[in-house]
Amino acid sequence: MKKITLINAFILFGLILNLHSQMRIDASFYSEALETTKKVNIWLPNDYFENLETRHPVIYFLHGADGDQNEGSSFALHYFMTHAANPLADSLPSAIIVCPDGSCNPYMGSFWLNSELYGNYEDFIILDLIPFIELEFRVMADKSFRFITGYSMGGYGSASLGMKHPDIFRACAPLSAAHISYPDTLMTEWIKWLYEENSGYQLNYSAGKTTMLFFTVSGGFSPNLDIPPYFIETLWDTTGNLVDTVWSKWQNYDCSNLVSSIPQEEELSFFLICGTEDRYLCYPPYIQFTDSLEKYEIEYKSSYSGKIGQRDHLKPE
C-alpha cells in the first residue's frame, strides 16, 4: 500500500512540539498527485486531546518561495496567541493550522500550481492534503470552516486555489502575494531588474534573486520541458520584447482574470494584506485585483501598510 500515514507514530514517539502551549505535529504522508511523500506541520489547539468531542475549523497556510512547511510556525504562534488574548476566545473554537511543504526542484518552489515542471501541487492540496487532514483529525469538514492563506508565493497560491475551488474554501487571505496580477507598473520594473541583474536580456538563473524568482514564476506559468536547460518559456525574448504567446499563458494565471470564474452562488470572501513599499512591488497588483473583486461584487476587506489607507468592499446585508 503506497499511501502511508505517520501521525500515530509521531505521537507515540513524542515528536510533538509544545511551543507556547500549542502542539505541533511534524508529519508526512504519501501524495498520489505528486507520487511522493510530502511533509506537513499540523498545529493543534492546546486542548485538542482533552475535549475529544470538539471539532475545529482549519486554516491552511502556504509558504513562500524558497521556504517549506516550517515557515508557518510564526504564523501559527501569532494566531494562537491572538486567539488566547481575545475576550471572546472561550466562545470561538480555535482552529487547526496546516502548513504543507510546497518546495520542489529545480527552482524556489511550486507556486502551488499544477505544472509539468514542478508536479501537480494544486491537486496535492485539494485531492490529497485536505482529505488527509479531514480523515486524521477532528475538523469541521465543511466549506464554511475552511480558510486558506499564505505569504508571497503562498499568497498567490491561496488566492488562486480559493478562486479555483470556491466550493471548498469560505475565505482567503493572500499576504503580500507575489504575482497576484500584472499591472504595467510591475512588468516595467521586472524587465528592468532582470536586465540589470543579467547585464542584458540573456537570462541566467544564478544572476540574482530577482532572476531566480522570475524563473520560479515561469516554471509555474509557462513551463516547457522541450526547452533545456531551464525548461521554461520566458516572458521576454533576448532583445527585451514581450513574447505574446507566453504572455497569453501568464494571463491564464492572473488572479484578476480568475475572479470572473467564481460562481455567483458561491460565498468566497477575501482579506487582503500587503505593504505599499514592498521591494518586489506586490502592492500595485493588489489594486488591480481589488478592482476586479469590486466589478464582480466579491466581498473583501483590505489593509495596506504605509501612506495608503484601508479599502473595504462588503456586500450589503
N, C-alpha and C positions, 0 to 999 in steps of 0.2 A: 504494500500500500504506500503510494508515494507521499500522500499528504500527511504531515506529521504535526502534532501539537505538543509544545513543550511547556505549557502553562503549569500543569500539575508538578512536573519535575522541578521547575524553578521554585515553586512554593515549598516543596518537600526539602530541597537542599538549601533553603534560606537565602536565595538570591533576590529577595525583595528588599528594595532600598527604602528606608524610612527617613525622609527628609522633611523637617518641619511638620512631623506627624502625618505626612502624606506618604502613601505607599506607591512605589514604582516597581512594576514587574518588567524585567528585560526578557522579552520572549522572542520566539521566531516560529515561523510556520511556512509550509510549502505553498507557493503561489502557482496555481495552474496557468494563469495568464502569462507569467514570466518564466515558467518552467524552472524555477529555482527557489531556494529557501531565502526568505527575507526577514529582517529583524524589525521589531516594533516594540516601542516602550508604551506601557499602559499605566496610567496614573489613576489610582483608586481613591475614593473618599476614605478618610481615616476610620470610619465606622462601617466600612463595606462588609467586614466579616462578623460584625456584631448584629446589625439589623438585616437578617437574612431574607426578610420578605420584601425589602425595599428594592425597587428598580430605579435606574438612573438614566438621565439624558446623556448623550455622548457628544463630545466636541472632538472633531478630527483636525489635527494641526499638521500642516505640510511645511517642511523645512525649505530653506533657500538653497541657492546654488553653492556647491562645494560643502554642503552640510550633510547631516544624516539624522537618524531618529533621535539622537541626543540633543539636537538643537531645541527641541520643545521643552526642555527641562525648566528654563527660566519662565517661559510662558505658563507652564503648569503651576509652578510655585506661586507666581503672581496671581493666577486665577484663584487658587485655594486660599491664599492669604486675604485677598479682596473679599471672597465669599465669607470667610470667617469673621471679617470685620463688619459685615453687613448686618444691621439690626434685624433684617427680615430673614436672615440665613436659616433660622430654625424652621421656617415655613417654606423654604425653597430648597429642593433637593440639589445637592452639589453634583456636578457631572463627572463622568469618567472621561479622561482625556487620553486620546490615542494619537501617538506620534510614530508614523511609519517611516521606513527608510526608502527614500526615492533617489539615492545616489546610484550612479552607474557609469560605466565606461562608454565612450572614450573621453568625454568631456566633464563638465562640472555638475551634471545631474540630468534627470529625465525630463524636466519641465512638466512632469505629471501628465504626459500625453501618451497616446498610442503612437509609436514611432518605429519604423522599420530599422532604425539605427539603435535606439535605446531599448525597445521592447514595449509591451502593452501596459504602460503604467496607469492609464485610465481604467482599464479592465482590472488591474491589480487592486485598485481602491474599491471599485464598485462591485466587482464579482467575487473577489477573494477576501479582502480585508474586512469589509462591513459584515458579510456573513460569518466570518471567523469570530469577530468581536461579539456578535449577537448570539452565537452558539455558546461561547465560552464564559460570557459574563452576564450578569443580571442587568440588562439595559431595557429602556423603553423603546421597543422595536417598532417605531412609528416615525414617519417623516417629521411630525411636529416636534420631535425631541432629538433630531439630528442637526448638528451645526457644523459648518466647515470653515476653517480659517487657515491662514498661512502667511509666511513672510517672504517678500521678494519673489523668487521663483515659485515658492509655495503660495504666495499671494495670487499670482497668476493662476496657479493650479486650482486654488479654491474657487476663484471666480468662474473659471472655465468649467469645472466639474459641477458647480452649483447650477449654472445655466444649462448645461447639457443634461442634467438629471434633477430637474426641479420637483420631480415626483419623489425624490429620495431625501432632499435637504430642505429644511424650512428657512434657514438663514445662512448668510455667508459674510465673512469679514476679511477681505483681502487687505493685508498690512503692507504698505509700501510695495505694492505689486509691480513686478517687472513686466514690461511689455503688455500691460492690460489693454492698451490701444496704441495707435501710431500717428499722432499728430505731426504736422510738418516740422514743428519746433524740435521734436525728439529726433526725427530722422535726419534733419540737417546737422544736428550736433553729433549724432552717431557716426556719420560718414566722415566728419571732420576728425573725430577722435581716432577712428580707425586709420585714417591717412597719417596722422601724426605718430601713432604708435608703430606703424609699419613702414614709415618713410615712403609711402606710396600706396597704391591700391592692390598690390600683390600681397595678400594676407598670409601671415604665418601665425599659427596658433600660439606659439610661445612669445609673441611680440609684447604682450602685456595683458593686464586684467580686462580691459575693455574688449580686446580681441578674443580672449578666452570666453567671455560672456556672450559675445556675438556668435561664436561657433556653437556654444551650448544652445542658444535660442534656435539657431539654424538647424541643429540636429533634431529639434522637435518640429519646427515649422516647414523645413524644406530639406529633409534627408534624401540622399540618393546614393545607394550602395554601389552604383556603377561609376562613381567619380572618386577614385583614390587620389591622394592618401587621406583626405579629410571626410569624404563620403557625405558632403553637403552641397547644396546649390546656394551660392552666395547671392545676397540681395543686390550687390553692385558688382559690375564687371571690372576688369583690370584697368579701365580708363575712368572709373568712378561714376559710370552711368547706371541708373536703376534698371534692373532686368525685369521687364513687365511680367514674364511668365512666373518668375519667382515671387514677385510682389503679389500676384493673384493668389498664390498658395498661402502667403502670410495673411492675406485678408480673411482667409477661412478661419483663422485663429484669433482674429481681432474681437475682443470681448464686446466692443461697441456694436459690432455686427451680430454677435450671438444673442444679444438682448432680444432681437425681433423673433427669435425662435421659441421664446418662453410662452407656453400656452396661457391664455388669459385666465383660465380657471385654476391655474397653479399659483399658490401663495409662496413667494420667494422674496425675502427681504435682504437688503444689503446694509452693512455697516462699513463705511469707507474711512480708512485711517491712513494718512500719508503726510510726510513733511513737505514743505514748499521749497526747500533749498537742498534737495537730495542731489548727490553727485551725479547720478545717472538719470536725472530728470523724470522721475516717476510721477511727479505732480501734474504736468500738462496732460498726460493720458487720462488721469482721473477726471479732469474737467470734460474731456470729450466723452468719456464713459458715462458720466452723470447726465450729460445732455441726452444720451440715448435712453437712459433709465427714465428720465422725465418724459421723453417723447412717447414711450410705451407705458407710461404710468406705473412703473415699478417702484415699490416703496424702498426708500433708503434714508439713512442718516449719515452725515459725514463730519469728520473732524480733521482739519488740516492745520498743522502747527505753523507758526510764522505769522506774517502780516495778513494773510487771508483768513477771513472769518469762517464760520460754520455755514454749511448749506444743508437744508433738510427738505425732503420731499416725501410727505406722508399721505397715503390715501385717505380721503375724507371718510369719517365714520358715518 
